[in-house]
Amino acid sequence: MRVALVAESFLPHMNGVTHSVLQMVRHLERRGHETLVVAPDGGGKRESAPYGRTELLPSMPMPSYPDVRVAYPTTARLARVLRDFHPDVVHLASPFALGWKGQAAADALRLPSVAVYQTDVIAYTERYGVPGAVPLASAHVARLHKRATLTLAPSSASEAQLAALGVDRLRRWGRGVDAERFRPDRRSEGWRARIGRGELLVGYVGRLAAEKQVEDLRVLCGIPGVRLVIIGDGPERERLGKLLPGAVFTGFLGGDQLAKALASLDVFVHPGESETFCQTVQEALASGVPVVATGRGGPVDLVRSSVDGWLYAPGDLDDLRDRVLDLTGDDAKRRSFASAARESVVARTWESLGDQLIDYYREAQRLRPLDDASRGRELTRREGVAPPERRPWKRYIALGDSLTEGLCDTSRMADGQYRGWADRLSTMLAQGLGRFEYANLAVRSRRVRDLVSEQAPQALAMKPDLVSIFMGANDLVGHSADPLRLAAHVEKVVRDVRDSGADVLLVTPFLPDRPAARIFTRRFTLYATELRRIAAATGSYLLDAAALPALRDGTMYADDMVHLSSRGHRYLAYRAAEALGIPDAEALGRLDDALHGFDPVDDPAPQGDWLRTHALPWVWRRMRGRTAGDGLLPKHADYVVIPGRNAPKRSKLS
């Protein structure tokens, strides 16, 4: 894969954006991918990335912050740079000015883009008090990230902020930590003696700028037996020297010097409320240092209050002081928090984050053609728009074909019986409810006409409050299928269900990643685009399975290479739960997959066996006008009761 990384900031100016870009370039090159970094030059200093290619563009310094430089190329020039490199995907690192041109160039070249949200520009403009700048910055951020194929947010606070601006296709991508460099045994008693002369050290690491709110640390000055340590530099250095009497300012530290300083602190503090992630908090935790940070923004996802640190009420400086006093005044608690701090981050490696990013690149490659199809039909891309507010459903009915029936998912089932993603979803929906009713009217080989004439009327008569609709694949592989006409029939069903007062979970059909399936790609793409529009127009929940790169993985499929395996059904169930807003669905899905494990098939069945066992019988039935579902009835034509968490019995579906 060839990846072009367009970065707002780069060497020699070292900050969070530069650091993460360097980490990703290193990881991509090690994985055998080719990279190009496009970034502002350093004025008189020009420094290339240590790996891959670098294209530095003319830039000018920001008037109030000369260390930050802004590049000003034309879109045409940037498009030429990208075209010469022939990237497969464009990575926009903390995009705003250069990133906007990068997105425009990507659109001109029809390249997928992944925008990484790293800087809360809106909060910065608010902090610096530029008249009228906040609405302009908000509109610009929203417009840019809506154009990106995917947006990666580092924290729950960032996701909520972007979602409130109407940004869709949000995915979570945090930051890795160098746990080899930042570790507790870097602690230096010699360094501590030079800085604090036997005192406890409470320190901050980061840029000294107004948006970091370092001046709030004035409430820590004068605490007996405690020395405040400020590590970093920036435009606020001189003013902070006057506001923080007795504090030790070390200036900028990097590399092993920073690792030694961090590990030598007793408590780390960070007062900034506009952090999208806050990498220094993570590095402090890796160094075995308990953290006191504001309960807003990125630190909320990093600090486990009362376990490895404290989150204080934003803006409440008395609370900040009390939390620091709690740790500096209790040696045993401080040691306990320090041990938990290290444990909390050791698994957050840049390697694992890099591999996750590569998966997002592949997802963006799959999504870009769908976006082009939507724009070609003057449709608005709607995947990712916040669904209706979740309510405690008590009656759920699943409609569909073999995938919703659960074909090939034999986990914990008797011979000839199948479980399936909808059965699994019903057990998650039942949690916390005293009584939950579930019906599954899906039957293998059914088509949209069966949804309209049989399944939907039967479901409406049963008065559910949630209905899932996963139908259309059998039609789309048929002769002369019309995706638009099929979608129109589905839309009528969706509107009828919504008019009854029930919610709808609409699922887009998907294709396995096999050469034989590619002849149907255009039909499935157009149909999925229509379903996205229908979900948005009717206020329905959307499980965009067609856009999930994991469903291209062969281990998700059964021996027939068409239906999902038990692992595939588990995966789809948790994605459905996530779409419906069930708490912690993503984390539970990863845990479930890890607990079950799987053995990838190293040598797939011989092509002749597959043709004889699966393909030829299917073709023979089609030629005779028959289907595998002829004469079959739904497995749960009436409601079955799924006990909730407090119920005395377990359902056979659990």
C-alpha positions as CSV (number, residue, x, y, z in Angstrom):
1,M,0.0,0.0,0.0
2,R,1.2,3.5,-0.7
3,V,0.2,6.1,1.9
4,A,0.5,9.9,1.6
5,L,0.5,11.6,5.0
6,V,-0.5,15.3,4.8
7,A,0.5,16.8,8.2
8,E,-0.2,20.3,9.5
9,S,3.0,20.2,11.6
10,F,6.3,18.4,11.2
11,L,10.0,18.4,12.0
12,P,11.8,20.3,13.4
13,H,8.7,21.4,15.4
14,M,8.1,18.4,17.7
15,N,4.6,18.0,19.1
16,G,1.8,15.4,19.3
17,V,1.0,15.6,15.6
18,T,4.6,15.3,14.5
19,H,5.3,12.5,17.0
20,S,2.3,10.4,15.8
21,V,3.2,10.9,12.1
22,L,6.7,9.8,12.7
23,Q,5.5,6.7,14.6
24,M,3.1,5.8,11.8
25,V,5.7,6.3,9.0
26,R,8.1,4.0,10.9
27,H,5.4,1.4,11.4
28,L,4.1,1.5,7.8
29,E,7.6,1.2,6.3
30,R,8.4,-1.7,8.6
31,R,5.2,-3.4,7.4
32,G,6.4,-3.1,3.8
33,H,4.2,-0.1,2.8
34,E,5.5,3.0,1.0
35,T,5.0,6.5,2.6
36,L,5.2,10.1,1.6
37,V,4.9,12.9,4.2
38,V,3.7,16.2,2.9
39,A,4.1,19.0,5.4
40,P,5.1,22.7,6.0
41,D,8.9,23.3,5.9
42,G,10.6,24.6,8.9
43,G,11.5,28.0,7.5
44,G,15.3,28.0,7.5
45,K,15.4,24.5,8.9
46,R,14.4,21.6,6.7
47,E,14.2,18.2,8.2
48,S,12.9,15.1,6.4
49,A,11.3,12.0,7.9
50,P,13.8,9.3,8.8
51,Y,11.8,6.8,6.8
52,G,10.0,7.0,3.4
53,R,9.8,10.2,1.3
54,T,9.2,13.7,2.4
55,E,7.8,16.7,0.5
56,L,8.2,20.0,2.4
57,L,6.1,22.9,1.2
58,P,6.8,26.7,1.6
59,S,5.3,28.0,4.8
60,M,5.0,31.1,7.0
61,P,5.0,31.3,10.9
62,M,1.9,32.0,12.8
63,P,2.1,35.6,14.1
64,S,1.5,34.7,17.8
65,Y,3.3,31.4,17.7
66,P,6.3,31.4,15.3
67,D,7.2,27.8,16.1
68,V,4.0,26.7,14.3
69,R,4.2,27.2,10.5
70,V,1.4,27.2,8.0
71,A,1.9,25.9,4.4
72,Y,0.0,27.6,1.6
73,P,0.1,25.5,-1.6
74,T,-2.6,25.6,-4.2
75,T,-4.8,22.6,-4.5
76,A,-3.4,22.0,-8.0
77,R,0.1,21.8,-6.7
78,L,-0.8,19.4,-3.9
79,A,-2.7,17.3,-6.4
80,R,0.4,17.1,-8.6
81,V,2.5,16.0,-5.6
82,L,-0.1,13.2,-4.8
83,R,-0.5,12.2,-8.4
84,D,3.3,11.8,-8.8
85,F,3.3,9.5,-5.7
86,H,0.2,7.4,-6.8
87,P,-1.1,6.8,-3.2
88,D,-3.7,4.3,-2.4
89,V,-5.0,6.4,0.6
90,V,-4.4,9.9,1.9
91,H,-3.8,10.3,5.7
92,L,-4.8,13.8,6.9
93,A,-3.0,14.4,10.2
94,S,-4.8,17.0,12.4
95,P,-6.2,18.6,9.2
96,F,-7.2,22.3,9.1
97,A,-5.3,24.5,6.6
98,L,-3.0,22.2,4.7
99,G,-5.4,19.3,5.4
100,W,-8.2,21.2,3.7
101,K,-6.1,21.4,0.5
102,G,-5.2,17.8,1.0
103,Q,-8.8,16.7,1.1
104,A,-9.6,18.8,-1.9
105,A,-6.7,17.2,-3.8
106,A,-7.8,13.7,-2.7
107,D,-11.4,14.4,-4.0
108,A,-10.0,15.7,-7.3
109,L,-8.0,12.4,-7.7
110,R,-10.9,10.3,-6.2
111,L,-8.6,9.0,-3.5
112,P,-9.9,7.7,-0.1
113,S,-8.9,9.9,2.8
114,V,-8.6,9.2,6.5
115,A,-8.7,12.4,8.7
116,V,-7.2,12.0,12.1
117,Y,-8.7,14.5,14.6
118,Q,-5.8,15.5,16.9
119,T,-6.2,19.2,17.7
120,D,-9.3,20.9,19.1
121,V,-9.0,24.0,17.0
122,I,-12.5,25.2,18.1
123,A,-11.4,25.3,21.7
124,Y,-8.2,27.0,20.8
125,T,-9.9,29.8,19.0
126,E,-12.3,30.2,21.9
127,R,-9.3,30.3,24.3
128,Y,-7.5,32.9,22.3
129,G,-10.7,35.1,22.1
130,V,-10.6,35.9,18.4
131,P,-14.0,37.7,17.7
132,G,-16.3,35.6,15.5
133,A,-13.6,32.9,15.1
134,V,-15.4,30.1,17.0
135,P,-18.4,29.7,14.6
136,L,-16.0,29.9,11.6
137,A,-13.7,27.3,13.1
138,S,-16.6,25.0,13.9
139,A,-18.0,25.2,10.4
140,H,-14.6,24.6,8.9
141,V,-13.9,21.5,11.0
142,A,-17.4,20.1,10.3
143,R,-17.1,20.7,6.5
144,L,-13.6,19.1,6.3
145,H,-14.3,16.0,8.3
146,K,-17.7,15.4,6.5
147,R,-15.7,15.3,3.2
148,A,-13.2,12.8,4.5
149,T,-13.9,9.2,3.8
150,L,-13.3,8.3,7.5
151,T,-12.6,10.4,10.6
152,L,-10.6,8.9,13.4
153,A,-11.2,10.4,16.9
154,P,-8.9,9.7,19.8
155,S,-11.4,9.8,22.6
156,S,-15.1,9.6,23.6
157,A,-15.1,13.4,24.1
158,S,-13.8,14.0,20.6
159,E,-16.3,11.6,19.1
160,A,-19.1,13.4,20.9
161,Q,-17.8,16.8,19.8
162,L,-17.6,15.8,16.1
163,A,-20.9,14.0,16.1
164,A,-22.6,17.1,17.5
165,L,-21.1,18.9,14.4
166,G,-22.8,16.4,12.2
167,V,-19.6,14.5,11.2
168,D,-20.3,11.0,10.1
169,R,-18.2,7.8,9.7
170,L,-16.5,8.3,13.1
171,R,-14.1,5.6,14.3
172,R,-12.0,5.5,17.5
173,W,-8.3,5.5,17.1
174,G,-6.2,6.4,20.2
175,R,-2.4,6.8,20.5
176,G,0.2,4.3,21.3
177,V,2.8,4.7,24.0
178,D,6.5,3.8,24.0
179,A,6.4,1.6,27.1
180,E,10.1,0.8,26.7
181,R,11.1,4.4,26.9
182,F,8.6,5.5,29.4
183,R,8.8,3.1,32.4
184,P,9.2,3.3,36.2
185,D,12.8,2.2,36.4
186,R,13.8,5.4,34.6
187,R,13.3,7.2,38.0
188,S,16.5,9.0,39.0
189,E,17.1,10.0,42.6
190,G,20.0,12.2,41.4
191,W,17.6,14.2,39.1
192,R,15.1,14.5,41.9
193,A,17.7,15.8,44.3
194,R,18.8,18.5,41.8
195,I,15.1,19.6,41.3
196,G,13.4,19.2,44.6
197,R,16.0,18.9,47.4
198,G,14.1,16.1,49.2
199,E,10.6,17.4,48.3
200,L,7.8,15.5,46.5
201,L,7.7,16.5,42.8
202,V,4.4,17.4,41.2
203,G,4.9,18.0,37.5
204,Y,3.4,19.1,34.2
205,V,4.7,18.2,30.7
206,G,3.6,20.0,27.6
207,R,3.5,23.1,25.6
208,L,3.4,26.4,27.5
209,A,0.5,28.0,25.7
210,A,-2.8,29.6,26.8
211,E,-4.9,26.6,25.7
212,K,-3.0,24.3,28.1
213,Q,-4.3,26.3,31.2
214,V,-0.9,25.8,33.0
215,E,-1.7,28.9,35.0
216,D,-4.3,26.9,36.9
217,L,-1.4,25.1,38.6
218,R,-0.8,28.3,40.7
219,V,-3.1,26.7,43.3
220,L,-0.3,24.1,43.9
221,C,2.4,26.6,44.7
222,G,3.3,26.8,48.3
223,I,2.1,23.4,49.4
224,P,4.6,22.3,52.2
225,G,7.0,19.7,51.1
226,V,5.9,19.8,47.4
227,R,7.8,21.3,44.5
228,L,6.0,22.2,41.2
229,V,7.9,21.2,38.1
230,I,7.1,22.6,34.7
231,I,8.6,20.6,31.7
232,G,8.2,22.2,28.3
233,D,8.5,25.6,26.5
234,G,6.3,27.9,24.6
235,P,4.9,31.5,24.2
236,E,3.6,31.6,27.8
237,R,7.0,30.8,29.4
238,E,7.8,34.2,30.7
239,R,4.3,35.0,32.0
240,L,4.0,31.6,33.8
241,G,7.3,32.2,35.5
242,K,5.7,35.2,37.3
243,L,2.4,33.3,38.0
244,L,4.0,30.2,39.5
245,P,6.5,31.4,42.2
246,G,8.8,28.6,43.4
247,A,8.1,26.4,40.4
248,V,11.1,24.8,38.6
249,F,11.0,25.3,34.8
250,T,13.2,22.7,33.0
251,G,12.6,23.9,29.4
252,F,11.9,21.5,26.6
253,L,13.0,17.9,27.3
254,G,12.7,15.0,24.8
255,G,13.7,11.4,24.3
256,D,15.4,9.7,27.3
257,Q,15.7,13.0,29.1
258,L,11.9,13.4,29.2
259,A,11.5,9.7,30.2
260,K,13.8,10.2,33.1
261,A,12.1,13.4,34.2
262,L,8.6,11.9,34.0
263,A,9.5,8.8,35.9
264,S,11.1,10.9,38.6
265,L,7.8,12.8,39.4
266,D,5.6,11.7,42.3
267,V,2.4,13.1,40.7
268,F,1.6,14.2,37.2
269,V,-0.9,17.0,36.7
270,H,-2.6,18.2,33.5
271,P,-5.2,21.1,33.7
272,G,-5.9,21.5,30.0
273,E,-9.6,21.1,29.1
274,S,-9.2,21.1,25.3
275,E,-7.2,17.9,24.9
276,T,-8.5,15.5,22.2
277,F,-6.3,12.8,23.7
278,C,-3.4,14.0,25.9
279,Q,-0.4,11.8,25.1
280,T,1.6,13.1,28.1
281,V,-1.0,11.6,30.5
282,Q,-0.5,8.3,28.8
283,E,3.3,8.6,29.1
284,A,3.1,9.5,32.8
285,L,1.0,6.4,33.4
286,A,3.5,4.3,31.5
287,S,6.2,5.8,33.8
288,G,4.3,4.6,36.9
289,V,3.2,8.1,37.9
290,P,-0.3,8.7,39.2
291,V,-2.2,11.4,37.3
292,V,-4.4,14.3,38.4
293,A,-6.2,15.7,35.3
294,T,-9.3,17.6,34.4
295,G,-12.5,15.6,33.9
296,R,-13.0,16.8,30.4
297,G,-11.6,15.8,27.0
298,G,-9.1,13.0,26.3
299,P,-8.0,12.3,30.0
300,V,-11.5,11.0,30.8
301,D,-10.7,7.9,28.7
302,L,-7.2,7.5,30.1
303,V,-7.4,8.1,33.9
304,R,-9.3,5.6,36.0
305,S,-10.4,7.8,38.9
306,S,-9.5,6.3,42.3
307,V,-7.4,3.6,40.6
308,D,-4.5,5.2,38.9
309,G,-5.3,8.9,39.4
310,W,-8.0,11.4,39.9
311,L,-10.2,13.4,37.6
312,Y,-11.2,16.8,39.1
313,A,-14.2,18.9,38.2
314,P,-13.3,21.1,35.2
315,G,-12.5,24.6,36.4
316,D,-12.7,23.8,40.1
317,L,-9.2,24.6,41.2
318,D,-9.9,23.8,44.8
319,D,-10.8,20.3,43.7
320,L,-7.5,20.2,41.8
321,R,-5.6,21.1,44.9
322,D,-7.5,18.6,47.0
323,R,-6.8,15.8,44.6
324,V,-3.0,16.5,44.6
325,L,-3.0,16.8,48.4
326,D,-4.7,13.4,48.6
327,L,-1.8,11.8,46.8
328,T,1.1,13.7,48.2
329,G,-0.2,13.2,51.7
330,D,-0.6,9.4,51.4
331,D,2.5,7.4,50.5
332,A,0.7,4.0,50.4
333,K,-2.1,5.3,48.1
334,R,0.4,7.0,45.8
335,R,2.4,3.7,45.5
336,S,-0.8,1.8,44.8
337,F,-1.9,4.2,42.1
338,A,1.5,4.2,40.6
339,S,1.5,0.4,40.2
340,A,-2.0,0.5,38.6
341,A,-0.9,3.3,36.3
342,R,1.8,1.3,34.5
343,E,-0.5,-1.7,34.2
344,S,-3.2,0.4,32.5
345,V,-1.1,1.3,29.4
346,V,1.4,-1.5,28.7
347,A,-0.8,-3.0,26.0
348,R,-1.3,0.3,24.1
349,T,1.6,-0.1,21.8
350,W,2.3,1.9,18.6
351,E,2.5,-1.4,16.8
352,S,-1.1,-2.4,17.6
353,L,-2.3,1.1,16.9
354,G,-0.5,1.0,13.6
355,D,-2.1,-2.2,12.5
356,Q,-5.5,-0.8,13.5
357,L,-4.8,2.2,11.3
358,I,-3.9,0.0,8.3
359,D,-7.3,-1.6,8.8
360,Y,-9.0,1.8,8.7
361,Y,-7.1,2.6,5.5
362,R,-8.5,-0.5,3.9
363,E,-12.0,0.4,5.1
364,A,-11.6,3.8,3.5
365,Q,-10.5,2.2,0.2
366,R,-13.7,0.2,0.3
367,L,-15.9,3.2,1.2
368,R,-14.6,5.7,-1.3
369,P,-16.4,4.0,-4.4
370,L,-19.6,4.0,-2.4
371,D,-19.3,7.7,-1.7
372,D,-18.6,8.4,-5.4
373,A,-21.7,6.4,-6.3
374,S,-23.8,8.5,-3.8
375,R,-22.5,11.8,-5.1
376,G,-23.1,10.7,-8.7
377,R,-26.8,10.2,-7.8
378,E,-26.8,13.5,-5.8
379,L,-27.4,11.6,-2.5
380,T,-25.9,12.8,0.8
381,R,-23.6,10.4,2.6
382,R,-25.5,9.5,5.8
383,E,-23.7,6.6,7.4
384,G,-22.6,7.6,10.9
385,V,-25.4,10.1,11.5
386,A,-26.6,9.7,15.1
387,P,-29.5,7.3,15.2
388,P,-32.7,7.9,17.3
389,E,-32.3,7.8,21.0
390,R,-32.2,4.2,22.2
391,R,-35.1,2.9,24.3
392,P,-35.5,-0.3,26.3
393,W,-37.1,-2.5,23.6
394,K,-39.1,-5.5,24.9
395,R,-40.3,-7.1,21.6
396,Y,-37.8,-7.8,18.8
397,I,-38.6,-9.5,15.5
398,A,-35.9,-10.4,13.0
399,L,-36.8,-10.5,9.3
400,G,-34.6,-11.8,6.5
401,D,-33.1,-14.8,4.7
402,S,-30.5,-17.5,5.6
403,L,-28.1,-15.0,7.2
404,T,-30.7,-13.9,9.7
405,E,-32.0,-17.5,10.1
406,G,-28.4,-18.3,11.2
407,L,-27.4,-20.9,8.6
408,C,-24.0,-22.4,9.4
409,D,-23.9,-21.0,13.0
410,T,-24.1,-24.3,14.9
411,S,-22.5,-22.9,18.1
412,R,-24.2,-24.6,21.2
413,M,-27.0,-25.9,19.0
414,A,-28.3,-29.4,18.3
415,D,-27.8,-31.0,14.9
416,G,-29.9,-29.3,12.2
417,Q,-30.4,-26.2,14.3
418,Y,-28.8,-22.8,13.9
419,R,-28.2,-19.8,16.1
420,G,-27.2,-16.7,14.1
421,W,-26.4,-13.1,14.7
422,A,-30.1,-12.1,15.5
423,D,-30.4,-14.8,18.2
424,R,-27.2,-13.5,19.7
425,L,-28.4,-9.9,19.5
426,S,-31.6,-10.8,21.3
427,T,-29.7,-12.0,24.4
428,M,-27.9,-8.7,24.6
429,L,-31.0,-6.7,24.2
430,A,-32.6,-8.7,27.0
431,Q,-30.0,-7.8,29.5
432,G,-31.4,-5.7,32.4
433,L,-35.0,-6.4,31.5
434,G,-37.3,-8.7,33.4
435,R,-39.0,-10.0,30.3
436,F,-37.9,-9.8,26.7
437,E,-39.7,-11.4,23.7
438,Y,-38.0,-12.4,20.5
439,A,-39.2,-13.8,17.2
440,N,-37.3,-14.7,14.1
441,L,-39.3,-15.0,10.8
442,A,-36.3,-15.4,8.5
443,V,-36.1,-18.4,6.2
444,R,-33.2,-19.3,3.9
445,S,-33.5,-18.3,0.2
446,R,-36.3,-15.7,0.9
447,R,-36.4,-12.6,-1.3
448,V,-37.7,-9.0,-1.0
449,R,-41.1,-10.1,-2.3
450,D,-41.4,-12.5,0.6
451,L,-40.5,-9.7,3.0
452,V,-43.3,-7.5,1.5
453,S,-46.0,-10.2,1.2
454,E,-45.3,-12.5,4.2
455,Q,-42.7,-11.5,6.8
456,A,-43.6,-7.8,7.2
457,P,-47.4,-8.3,7.6
458,Q,-46.9,-11.1,10.1
459,A,-44.4,-9.0,12.1
460,L,-46.7,-6.0,12.2
461,A,-49.6,-8.2,13.5
462,M,-47.3,-9.2,16.4
463,K,-46.8,-5.5,17.5
464,P,-43.0,-5.4,18.0
465,D,-41.1,-2.4,19.2
466,L,-37.9,-3.3,17.3
467,V,-37.6,-5.0,13.9
468,S,-34.4,-5.8,12.0
469,I,-34.5,-6.1,8.2
470,F,-31.7,-7.9,6.4
471,M,-32.9,-8.8,2.9
472,G,-31.9,-8.5,-0.7
473,A,-28.8,-10.6,-1.4
474,N,-30.8,-13.4,-3.0
475,D,-32.4,-10.9,-5.3
476,L,-29.2,-9.1,-6.2
477,V,-27.5,-12.3,-7.5
478,G,-30.5,-13.1,-9.7
479,H,-30.8,-12.4,-13.4
480,S,-31.5,-8.7,-14.3
481,A,-31.9,-7.6,-10.7
482,D,-32.9,-3.9,-10.3
483,P,-31.3,-2.5,-7.0
484,L,-33.4,0.7,-7.1
485,R,-36.7,-1.2,-7.5
486,L,-35.8,-3.6,-4.7
487,A,-34.8,-0.8,-2.4
488,A,-38.1,1.0,-3.1
489,H,-40.0,-2.2,-1.9
490,V,-37.8,-2.3,1.2
491,E,-38.5,1.4,1.9
492,K,-42.2,0.8,1.9
493,V,-41.8,-1.9,4.5
494,V,-39.5,0.3,6.6
495,R,-42.0,3.1,6.6
496,D,-44.9,0.8,7.5
497,V,-42.9,-0.5,10.5
498,R,-41.9,3.0,11.6
499,D,-45.6,4.2,11.2
500,S,-46.6,1.4,13.6
501,G,-44.3,3.0,16.3
502,A,-41.6,0.4,16.1
503,D,-37.9,1.1,15.5
504,V,-36.0,-0.5,12.6
505,L,-32.5,-1.8,12.3
506,L,-31.7,-1.9,8.6
507,V,-28.7,-4.0,7.5
508,T,-26.9,-3.6,4.2
509,P,-26.1,-6.9,2.4
510,F,-22.4,-7.7,1.7
511,L,-20.3,-9.8,-0.6
512,P,-17.5,-12.2,0.3
513,D,-14.1,-11.1,-1.1
514,R,-13.9,-13.6,-3.9
515,P,-13.4,-13.1,-7.6
516,A,-16.7,-14.9,-8.5
517,A,-18.6,-12.4,-6.3
518,R,-17.2,-9.2,-8.0
519,I,-19.6,-9.3,-10.9
520,F,-22.3,-8.3,-8.5
521,T,-20.4,-5.5,-6.8
522,R,-22.1,-2.7,-8.6
523,R,-25.6,-4.0,-7.7
524,F,-24.7,-4.4,-4.1
525,T,-23.1,-1.0,-3.9
526,L,-26.1,0.8,-5.4
527,Y,-28.5,-1.2,-3.2
528,A,-26.5,-0.4,0.0
529,T,-26.4,3.3,-1.0
530,E,-30.2,3.3,-1.2
531,L,-30.5,1.6,2.2
532,R,-28.3,4.2,3.8
533,R,-30.6,6.9,2.3
534,I,-33.7,5.0,3.6
535,A,-32.2,4.7,7.1
536,A,-31.5,8.4,7.2
537,A,-34.9,9.4,5.8
538,T,-36.9,7.3,8.2
539,G,-34.9,7.8,11.3
540,S,-33.9,4.1,11.4
541,Y,-30.8,2.5,12.9
542,L,-28.3,1.3,10.3
543,L,-25.9,-1.6,10.4
544,D,-23.7,-0.8,7.4
545,A,-22.4,-4.4,7.0
546,A,-21.4,-3.7,3.4
547,A,-18.8,-1.2,4.7
548,L,-17.2,-3.5,7.3
549,P,-13.8,-4.6,6.1
550,A,-13.7,-7.5,8.6
551,L,-16.5,-9.2,6.6
552,R,-14.0,-9.6,3.7
553,D,-11.9,-11.9,5.9
554,G,-12.3,-15.6,4.9
555,T,-12.3,-16.7,8.5
556,M,-15.7,-15.1,8.9
557,Y,-17.2,-17.6,6.4
558,A,-18.4,-21.2,6.6
559,D,-17.2,-23.9,4.2
560,D,-19.6,-22.8,1.5
561,M,-17.8,-19.5,1.4
562,V,-21.2,-17.7,1.2
563,H,-22.7,-17.9,4.7
564,L,-21.1,-16.7,7.9
565,S,-19.4,-19.0,10.3
566,S,-20.1,-18.9,14.0
567,R,-17.3,-16.3,14.3
568,G,-18.9,-14.2,11.6
569,H,-22.3,-14.3,13.3
570,R,-20.7,-13.3,16.6
571,Y,-19.0,-10.4,14.8
572,L,-22.2,-9.2,13.1
573,A,-24.2,-9.5,16.4
574,Y,-21.8,-7.2,18.2
575,R,-21.8,-4.7,15.3
576,A,-25.6,-4.7,15.4
577,A,-25.5,-4.1,19.2
578,E,-23.1,-1.3,18.7
579,A,-25.4,0.3,16.0
580,L,-28.3,0.1,18.5
581,G,-26.3,1.8,21.2
582,I,-25.8,-1.1,23.6
583,P,-23.1,0.0,26.0
584,D,-19.6,-1.5,25.6
585,A,-20.6,-3.6,22.6
586,E,-17.3,-3.1,20.8
587,A,-15.2,-4.1,23.8
588,L,-17.5,-7.1,24.5
589,G,-17.2,-8.2,20.9
590,R,-13.3,-8.2,21.1
591,L,-13.5,-10.1,24.4
592,D,-15.9,-12.7,23.0
593,D,-13.7,-13.3,19.9
594,A,-10.6,-13.7,22.1
595,L,-12.4,-16.2,24.4
596,H,-13.7,-18.3,21.5
597,G,-10.6,-18.2,19.4
598,F,-10.5,-19.7,15.9
599,D,-8.3,-21.7,13.7
600,P,-7.9,-20.1,10.3
601,V,-8.1,-22.6,7.4
602,D,-4.6,-22.8,6.0
603,D,-5.7,-24.9,3.0
604,P,-9.2,-24.2,1.7
605,A,-11.3,-27.0,0.4
606,P,-10.3,-28.0,-3.2
607,Q,-12.2,-26.1,-5.8
608,G,-13.8,-29.2,-7.2
609,D,-15.2,-30.2,-3.7
610,W,-16.7,-26.7,-3.3
611,L,-18.3,-26.8,-6.7
612,R,-19.7,-30.3,-6.1
613,T,-20.9,-29.7,-2.5
614,H,-22.2,-26.1,-2.6
615,A,-22.1,-24.4,-6.0
616,L,-23.7,-27.0,-8.3
617,P,-26.6,-27.8,-6.1
618,W,-27.4,-24.1,-5.8
619,V,-27.3,-23.7,-9.6
620,W,-29.4,-26.8,-10.1
621,R,-32.1,-25.5,-7.7
622,R,-32.1,-22.2,-9.5
623,M,-32.6,-23.8,-12.9
624,R,-35.6,-25.8,-11.6
625,G,-37.1,-22.7,-9.9
626,R,-36.6,-24.1,-6.5
627,T,-34.8,-22.8,-3.4
628,A,-33.2,-24.3,-0.3
629,G,-36.0,-22.8,1.8
630,D,-38.9,-24.5,0.1
631,G,-41.3,-25.9,2.6
632,L,-39.5,-24.5,5.6
633,L,-41.1,-22.4,8.3
634,P,-39.5,-19.8,10.5
635,K,-37.7,-21.2,13.5
636,H,-39.4,-18.7,15.9
637,A,-42.7,-17.9,14.2
638,D,-44.1,-16.7,17.6
639,Y,-42.4,-14.9,20.4
640,V,-40.0,-16.8,22.7
641,V,-39.1,-15.3,26.1
642,I,-35.4,-14.4,26.5
643,P,-34.7,-14.0,30.3
644,G,-32.9,-10.8,31.4
645,R,-29.9,-10.7,33.7
646,N,-32.0,-11.1,36.8
647,A,-34.2,-13.9,35.5
648,P,-33.9,-17.3,37.2
649,K,-33.4,-19.4,34.0
650,R,-31.2,-19.2,31.0
651,S,-32.7,-19.2,27.5
652,K,-31.5,-21.9,25.1
653,L,-30.5,-19.0,22.9
654,S,-28.0,-17.6,25.4
